[in-house]
């Protein structure tokens, strides 16, 4: 799945009508309601402020509004974009400044979906992974090789403590843990201790920044 790590804004023009899409991360209906209210206040002079959002643990809350556009031409097509991209906890508000030319049902659907896509493209959409944080203890002589194995496995060293031995906490995708653990065992013949500490979801931003999320149950 994906989440909106940081919202953004995109705009398209269709037959002189401006469609301005603002995208927000929202965790619940209250947050979505506040964002929608603020957009309507900001774009008070616009003909329409249509929206669509999904939120909840399993995207169980899905709502949309055509805000005066013909039924089914704005909110639902925007919602379809969010669900097709498998994005969670996402709100899109598309503001339309009417350009004087009617677009018709098909034209409106295409315009609102194009605007929604433009908004998402200008947002930071992060892929969410099931992760695991691994605790590793090693002596100083083995740290360099251990760091190489971590890098080769796509694991990220979150923390290193240097005392009598070196203690590291390493984050990786859950599905890679067994193979990683076996590689460490084979390389160090059991003298490096690897233990499973906790399961954590994490995501990667556009800048490849790792963000730890809530603890997995």
BADREN-83799 format. One record per atom (N, C-alpha, C): x, y negated, z. Coordinates in steps of 0.2 Angstrom, whole numbers, padded with zeros to 4 digits, always signed. Layout:
N
XYZ ...
//
This chain:
217
+0004+0006+0000 +0000+0000+0000 +0004-0006+0000 +0001-0012-0001 +0005-0018-0001 +0001-0023+0003 +0005-0028+0006 +0002-0034+0009 +0004-0040+0007 +0001-0046+0008 +0003-0052+0007 +0007-0055+0012 +0014-0055+0011 +0018-0057+0016 +0018-0065+0017 +0018-0068+0011 +0017-0075+0011 +0013-0077+0005 +0008-0081+0007 +0003-0083+0001 +0006-0088-0004 +0002-0089-0009 +0005-0094-0014 -0001-0097-0018 +0000-0100-0023 -0005-0104-0027 -0003-0103-0035 -0008-0101-0039 -0007-0101-0046 -0013-0105-0049 -0012-0107-0055 -0017-0110-0059 -0017-0109-0066 -0023-0108-0069 -0024-0107-0076 -0029-0113-0079 -0028-0114-0085 -0033-0119-0088 -0037-0115-0094 -0043-0115-0094 -0047-0111-0099 -0052-0116-0102 -0051-0118-0108 -0056-0123-0112 -0057-0129-0107 -0052-0132-0105 -0052-0138-0101 -0054-0137-0093 -0057-0131-0092 -0058-0130-0085 -0052-0127-0081 -0051-0130-0075 -0045-0128-0071 -0047-0123-0066 -0043-0118-0065 -0045-0113-0060 -0039-0112-0056 -0039-0114-0050 -0034-0115-0045 -0035-0109-0040 -0030-0105-0040 -0030-0099-0035 -0026-0100-0029 -0028-0099-0023 -0024-0099-0017 -0025-0093-0014 -0019-0090-0012 -0019-0083-0009 -0017-0084-0002 -0020-0080+0003 -0018-0080+0010 -0018-0073+0013 -0014-0072+0017 -0014-0066+0021 -0019-0067+0027 -0024-0062+0028 -0029-0063+0033 -0030-0056+0036 -0030-0056+0043 -0031-0050+0047 -0038-0048+0048 -0043-0053+0048 -0050-0052+0050 -0054-0057+0047 -0061-0056+0048 -0065-0061+0045 -0065-0068+0047 -0063-0069+0054 -0062-0076+0056 -0057-0079+0053 -0051-0076+0052 -0046-0080+0048 -0048-0081+0041 -0051-0077+0038 -0053-0078+0031 -0058-0084+0031 -0063-0084+0036 -0068-0089+0036 -0064-0096+0037 -0059-0096+0041 -0056-0103+0042 -0052-0105+0035 -0049-0100+0032 -0046-0102+0026 -0051-0104+0020 -0056-0101+0020 -0061-0103+0015 -0064-0110+0017 -0065-0111+0023 -0068-0118+0025 -0063-0123+0023 -0056-0122+0025 -0051-0127+0023 -0051-0128+0016 -0051-0123+0011 -0051-0124+0004 -0057-0128+0002 -0063-0126+0004 -0068-0130+0002 -0068-0138+0004 -0065-0139+0010 -0064-0146+0012 -0058-0149+0008 -0053-0145+0006 -0048-0148+0002 -0050-0150-0005 -0054-0145-0008 -0056-0146-0015 -0064-0148-0014 -0066-0153-0011 -0073-0155-0010 -0076-0157-0016 -0072-0159-0021 -0075-0162-0027 -0075-0157-0033 -0074-0151-0031 -0074-0146-0036 -0081-0143-0037 -0082-0140-0043 -0089-0137-0045 -0090-0131-0041 -0084-0127-0040 -0085-0120-0037 -0079-0119-0033 -0080-0115-0027 -0074-0112-0023 -0076-0105-0022 -0074-0101-0026 -0076-0094-0026 -0071-0090-0022 -0073-0084-0019 -0068-0081-0015 -0069-0073-0015 -0064-0070-0013 -0064-0063-0012 -0059-0061-0007 -0061-0056-0002 -0056-0054+0002 -0057-0047+0005 -0051-0044+0007 -0052-0037+0010 -0048-0038+0017 -0050-0034+0022 -0046-0034+0028 -0049-0028+0032 -0045-0027+0038 -0047-0021+0042 -0042-0016+0042 -0042-0011+0046 -0037-0006+0047 -0037-0002+0040 -0042-0001+0037 -0043+0003+0031 -0046-0001+0025 -0045-0007+0025 -0049-0011+0020 -0056-0010+0020 -0059-0009+0026 -0066-0007+0026 -0070-0014+0026 -0068-0020+0027 -0071-0026+0026 -0070-0029+0019 -0074-0029+0015 -0073-0032+0008 -0079-0037+0007 -0078-0043+0005 -0083-0048+0004 -0081-0053-0002 -0086-0056-0005 -0084-0060-0010 -0090-0065-0011 -0089-0070-0015 -0094-0075-0016 -0093-0078-0023 -0098-0079-0027 -0098-0083-0034 -0099-0090-0033 -0101-0092-0027 -0102-0099-0025 -0105-0103-0031 -0110-0101-0034 -0114-0105-0039 -0113-0103-0046 -0107-0099-0047 -0106-0096-0054 -0111-0091-0055 -0113-0089-0061 -0117-0083-0063 -0115-0077-0059 -0120-0073-0056 -0119-0068-0052 -0114-0063-0055 -0109-0060-0052 -0105-0055-0054 -0099-0058-0059 -0098-0064-0059 -0093-0067-0064 -0087-0070-0061 -0087-0070-0054 -0081-0073-0050 -0079-0069-0045 -0083-0069-0039 -0080-0065-0033 -0079-0058-0034 -0083-0054-0037 -0082-0047-0038 -0076-0045-0043 -0076-0049-0048 -0070-0048-0052 -0063-0049-0049 -0063-0054-0044 -0057-0056-0040 -0056-0050-0035 -0061-0048-0032 -0060-0042-0028 -0058-0036-0031 -0060-0035-0037 -0057-0029-0041 -0050-0029-0042 -0047-0036-0043 -0040-0036-0044 -0036-0034-0037 -0039-0037-0032 -0036-0035-0025 -0035-0028-0024 -0041-0024-0025 -0042-0017-0024 -0038-0013-0029 -0037-0015-0035 -0034-0012-0040 -0026-0012-0039 -0024-0017-0036 -0017-0018-0034 -0015-0015-0027 -0020-0012-0024 -0020-0009-0017 -0016-0014-0012 -0019-0020-0012 -0016-0025-0007 -0021-0025-0001 -0018-0025+0005 -0022-0025+0011 -0022-0032+0014 -0027-0034+0018 -0028-0040+0021 -0026-0046+0017 -0030-0047+0012 -0029-0052+0007 -0035-0056+0005 -0034-0063+0005 -0040-0067+0003 -0037-0071-0003 -0042-0072-0008 -0040-0076-0014 -0046-0081-0014 -0045-0087-0014 -0050-0092-0016 -0048-0096-0022 -0053-0095-0027 -0052-0099-0034 -0056-0105-0034 -0053-0110-0035 -0057-0117-0036 -0057-0118-0043 -0064-0120-0046 -0064-0122-0053 -0067-0129-0053 -0063-0133-0057 -0065-0139-0060 -0067-0139-0067 -0074-0140-0067 -0077-0138-0074 -0075-0143-0079 -0073-0140-0085 -0070-0144-0090 -0075-0147-0096 -0082-0145-0095 -0087-0147-0099 -0089-0142-0105 -0085-0136-0105 -0087-0131-0110 -0089-0125-0106 -0095-0122-0108 -0097-0116-0105 -0093-0110-0107 -0091-0105-0103 -0086-0100-0105 -0090-0093-0106 -0096-0093-0104 -0100-0087-0105 -0098-0082-0099 -0102-0076-0099 -0101-0071-0093 -0094-0068-0094 -0092-0066-0100 -0086-0063-0101 -0080-0067-0100 -0081-0073-0102 -0076-0078-0102 -0074-0080-0094 -0080-0081-0090 -0079-0082-0083 -0075-0076-0080 -0077-0070-0081 -0074-0065-0078 -0067-0065-0079 -0065-0066-0086 -0058-0065-0088 -0054-0071-0084 -0057-0077-0084 -0054-0083-0081 -0052-0082-0074 -0057-0080-0070 -0057-0079-0063 -0052-0073-0061 -0052-0068-0065 -0047-0063-0064 -0040-0065-0066 -0039-0069-0071 -0032-0072-0073 -0030-0076-0068 -0034-0080-0065 -0032-0085-0060 -0030-0081-0053 -0034-0076-0052 -0032-0072-0046 -0025-0069-0047 -0024-0066-0053 -0017-0063-0054 -0012-0068-0054 -0013-0074-0056 -0008-0080-0056 -0007-0081-0049 -0012-0082-0044 -0011-0083-0037 -0006-0078-0034 -0008-0071-0036 -0004-0066-0033 +0003-0066-0035 +0004-0068-0042 +0011-0068-0044 +0015-0073-0041 +0012-0078-0038 +0016-0084-0035 +0016-0083-0027 +0014-0077-0025 +0014-0075-0018 +0019-0070-0017 +0021-0069-0011 +0026-0064-0009 +0022-0058-0007 +0022-0053-0012 +0018-0047-0010 +0023-0041-0008 +0022-0039-0002 +0027-0034+0001 +0024-0027+0001 +0029-0022-0002 +0027-0015-0001 +0028-0013+0006 +0023-0009+0008 +0023-0006+0015 +0025+0001+0015 +0030+0003+0019 +0033+0010+0019 +0031+0013+0026 +0030+0019+0026 +0031+0023+0033 +0038+0024+0035 +0040+0021+0040 +0047+0021+0042 +0048+0025+0049 +0055+0026+0050 +0057+0029+0056 +0063+0026+0058 +0064+0024+0065 +0070+0021+0067 +0074+0027+0071 +0080+0028+0069 +0084+0033+0071 +0089+0030+0076 +0090+0034+0081 +0096+0032+0086 +0102+0036+0085 +0108+0033+0084 +0114+0037+0082 +0119+0035+0087 +0123+0040+0089 +0129+0039+0094 +0135+0042+0090 +0140+0038+0090 +0146+0041+0086 +0152+0038+0089 +0158+0041+0089 +0164+0037+0091 +0167+0033+0085 +0172+0029+0087 +0174+0023+0083 +0177+0026+0076 +0180+0032+0076 +0183+0035+0070 +0178+0037+0065 +0172+0038+0067 +0167+0040+0062 +0162+0035+0059 +0163+0028+0062 +0158+0023+0060 +0158+0022+0053 +0164+0021+0050 +0165+0019+0043 +0161+0024+0038 +0162+0030+0039 +0159+0036+0035 +0151+0036+0037 +0150+0035+0043 +0143+0034+0045 +0139+0029+0041 +0142+0023+0041 +0139+0017+0038 +0138+0019+0030 +0143+0022+0027 +0142+0024+0020 +0137+0029+0019 +0136+0033+0023 +0130+0038+0023 +0123+0034+0023 +0123+0030+0028 +0117+0026+0029 +0115+0022+0022 +0121+0018+0020 +0120+0015+0014 +0117+0019+0008 +0121+0025+0007 +0119+0029+0002 +0112+0032+0002 +0109+0032+0008 +0102+0035+0010 +0097+0029+0009 +0099+0023+0008 +0095+0017+0008 +0092+0015+0015 +0096+0017+0020 +0094+0016+0027 +0097+0009+0029 +0094+0006+0033 +0096-0001+0036 +0098-0001+0043 +0104-0003+0044 +0107-0003+0051 +0104-0009+0055 +0099-0008+0060 +0096-0014+0063 +0100-0016+0069 +0104-0012+0072 +0108-0014+0078 +0114-0010+0079 +0119-0013+0081 +0125-0009+0083 +0128-0011+0090 +0129-0007+0094 +0132-0008+0101 +0138-0005+0102 +0143-0008+0104 +0150-0006+0104 +0152-0005+0112 +0153+0001+0114 +0155+0002+0121 +0160+0008+0121 +0159+0013+0125 +0164+0018+0125 +0163+0022+0118 +0157+0022+0116 +0155+0025+0109 +0151+0019+0105 +0150+0020+0099 +0146+0016+0095 +0138+0018+0095 +0134+0014+0097 +0127+0016+0097 +0123+0012+0091 +0120+0015+0087 +0117+0012+0081 +0109+0014+0081 +0105+0009+0079 +0098+0010+0077 +0097+0009+0070 +0095+0014+0066 +0094+0014+0059 +0087+0015+0057 +0085+0011+0052 +0078+0011+0049 +0078+0014+0042 +0074+0019+0041 +0073+0022+0034 +0066+0024+0033 +0065+0026+0027 +0058+0029+0025 +0058+0036+0029 +0052+0037+0031 +0051+0043+0035 +0052+0049+0031 +0051+0049+0025 +0052+0055+0021 +0059+0057+0019 +0063+0052+0021 +0071+0053+0020 +0074+0055+0026 +0071+0055+0032 +0074+0057+0038 +0077+0064+0038 +0074+0069+0036 +0076+0076+0037 +0083+0076+0033 +0083+0074+0026 +0089+0074+0022 +0094+0070+0025 +0093+0064+0028 +0098+0060+0031 +0101+0064+0037 +0097+0067+0041 +0099+0070+0047 +0104+0076+0045 +0102+0079+0040 +0106+0085+0038 +0113+0083+0035 +0113+0077+0031 +0119+0075+0029 +0124+0073+0034 +0121+0070+0040 +0125+0068+0045 +0128+0074+0049 +0124+0079+0050 +0126+0085+0053 +0131+0088+0049 +0130+0089+0043 +0135+0092+0038 +0142+0088+0038 +0142+0082+0038 +0148+0078+0038 +0152+0077+0044 +0148+0078+0050 +0152+0077+0056 +0152+0083+0061 +0149+0089+0058 +0149+0095+0062 +0146+0094+0069 +0141+0090+0070 +0138+0090+0076 +0141+0085+0081 +0146+0082+0079 +0149+0077+0084 +0146+0070+0084 +0142+0069+0079 +0138+0063+0079 +0131+0064+0081 +0128+0061+0086 +0121+0063+0088 +0116+0059+0085 +0111+0062+0082 +0106+0058+0078 +0099+0061+0082 +0095+0056+0084 +0089+0057+0087 +0083+0053+0084 +0077+0055+0084 +0072+0052+0081 +0069+0048+0087 +0069+0041+0086 +0067+0037+0092 +0059+0035+0091 +0058+0032+0086 +0051+0029+0085 +0049+0029+0077 +0042+0029+0076 +0040+0028+0069 +0037+0021+0069 +0040+0017+0063 +0038+0011+0062 +0036+0009+0055 +0031+0006+0053 +0030+0004+0047 +0034-0002+0045 +0036-0003+0039 +0040-0009+0038 +0039-0011+0030 +0040-0017+0029 +0039-0019+0022 +0045-0023+0019 +0046-0023+0013 +0051-0027+0009 +0048-0033+0006 +0051-0039+0007 +0049-0045+0004 +0052-0046-0003 +0050-0051-0007 +0053-0052-0013 +0061-0054-0012 +0063-0057-0007 +0070-0058-0006 +0073-0052-0003 +0070-0046-0003 +0072-0040+0000 +0074-0040+0007 +0070-0044+0011 +0070-0045+0018 +0066-0039+0021 +0069-0036+0026 +0065-0030+0029 +0061-0033+0035 +0055-0032+0035 +0050-0034+0041 +0047-0028+0044 +0049-0027+0051 +0046-0022+0055 +0038-0024+0056 +0034-0019+0056 +0027-0020+0057 +0025-0016+0064 +0019-0015+0065 +0017-0012+0071 +0019-0005+0072 +0019-0003+0078 +0021+0004+0079 +0016+0009+0077 +0018+0014+0074 +0014+0019+0071 +0011+0023+0077 +0005+0025+0076 +0002+0029+0082 +0004+0036+0081 
//
